[in-house]
């Protein structure tokens, strides 16, 4: 990637963005990042080939790395670099500081400790268990009130979610599945948690096998994700990729996702609205697609999703809320999206609590979810089985525009459609949704959409 490992006094270089980003709703001028000057280099101390010798599991590099972060001047980077015979470092939780970049060189893996006690935080013994109450484990890397900090480099942050937790007989992911069966909360660490930190950057890094979410960004203004890979198995429960929540001015671009839950999930909880978000030039290879919700109490708006491919996912485009988390979602455009071999190509529901419930069972609601100004422009899908367009009530019709929509095999798909107003055109569409309280405005245009054949790419191997 241009600029990787090139010293520079500023966090960003000013490279003109390609034309499709002109549709951006991020109000910043976002350009490809470059790494800042290095203040300290730390050599790898472990040999990683998918596992570590048991004798190395207690030999943490946390102190060395944290000390370097704490003493580095803002505008500089801590470099983790390979050494003769070694390619990895082992760490427990780390805290980033304002203006400091953690730079992980290509060929280097930063490995998460498997000891649950390392993540207990303020509640001893609370991590790595199932509980009726949701306890938060410490994350592997935290940026809290750390403006202008970053994680960069061509290396890997390895969460080891599929490996056995030390002192137990199951992995983090197996713990999550047990929690699902027993209706209990899993307690597991996230890989990266960014909160109250403006202008944070993830660049070029691979986040792999997170025990829980890969990266979250909450209550901040300015978040750039560029050239990142999220890589976990489809069976790894609750391994979201990138989750912005209470977020303003976000750009996620030129990145690759495959994980066991939402590839990208935009949250907007009460008092934590999200807006001005650009998601452009990305590829999904497994997971639950791009989701807005289900928390929408704070409102979500000015969101643009463009030049996206989705394949072999459970869900593609998901916009959801319910009677507990309802709020307003408006001004959302999905443009130039190609979907294939995905069960739910589109799932829009303000009654997400139970999409297939009788509408009569949803009469007693107190929080209203309302979706308006939602546009599908040049959206194409092949190979799906289910479609959901469900507004919660007649007085709160979902308002969607079909400006070029092609759903292959739509007549054979299971459809759940109610309380929706669909404006057709000016682009062509092969689907006229029908159901309870469904209103069609206008008519589809003529012609065909441009083929998706040239859009598909292969997963970039490390």
Secondary structure by P-SEA (a helix, b strand, c coil): cccccccccccccccccccccccccccccccbbbbccccbbbbbccccccccccccccccaaaaaaaaaaacccccccccccccccccccccbbbbccccccccccccccccccccccccccccccccccccbbbbcccccccccccccccccccccccccccccccccccaaaaaaaaaaacbbbbbbbcbbbccccccccccccccccccccbbbccccbbbbcbbbbbbcccccccccbbbccccbbbbcccccccccccbbbbbcccbbbccccccbbbbcccccccccccccccccbbbbcbbbbccccccbbbbccccbbbbbccccccbbbbccccccbbbbcccccccccccccccccbbbbbccccccbbbbccccbbbbccccccbbbbbbbcbbbbcccccbbbbbcbbbbbbccbbbccccccccccccccccccccccccccccccccc
